[in-house]
């Protein structure tokens, strides 16, 4: 059992982009920060794909705007199209638009590239970072918080002390569970299959994001940072979710846009868009 004698101002659980950026902000403010994450490496597959002008304005405060500017794409805009891929109404033109925050309204990136660069900044920041550590327990005392973790490889337990704790560990937050925070169901529960591809050389596609208003199947096209593209397809009630992730099904879904020899599938994953909201974001000195 390891006991870390140093008391930290803030402990952060979860070192994805949210937890990592929070650690960098707090470090710049002069606070002592420790962070833990159950994984050793960043998540290797794309999830988030965009950052807006407000996000870039915030990122600029810690000098990370170059990470996004050098590894992202400004799209031409967005449109609604019908089942025949004909535009409905007017498109939202965005390519040359600059907001009051002095940035483009939205930029598209490939998350593994961005996360890798953020992780390097985090590891070089002077924050105390503990990887491959699972959060086991939180004990709130009068003046501090006692945090118990367990190493995923050795099973060795460690104890840390901090004044504040922040759970940045995702929708199935361990911090939220340990604090018994209830969640409000906002009554949207549908499954979609998300497909990320890498285009082959010389393959060109529209740089306009699109919502496909097909009554047979809703879909979204996201022109990510070249050469990456994403589609999201609604899974219908009578469809077998296991079939939807198969390569043959993905090829069929993408056929209106591309032929199989024009791209490589990076991943296909089924997501349940489960709209919930935590009923409480703070319990004493612990936050979500």
ABEGO torsion letter per residue (X at the ends): XBBBABBBABBBBEABAAAAAAAAAAAAAGBBBBBBBABABBBABBBBABBBAAAAAAAAAAGAAAAAAAABBBBAEBBBBBAAGBBBEBBBBAAABBBAAGBBABBBBBAAAAAAAAAAAAAAAGBBBBBGBBBABBBBBAABBBBBBBBAAAGBBBBBBBABBBBAAEAABAAAAAAGBBBBBAGBBBBBBBBBBBBBBGBBBBABBBBBBBAABBBBBBBBBOABBBBBBBBBAABBAAAAABAAAAAAAAAAABBAAABBBABBBBBBBBBBBBABABBEABBX
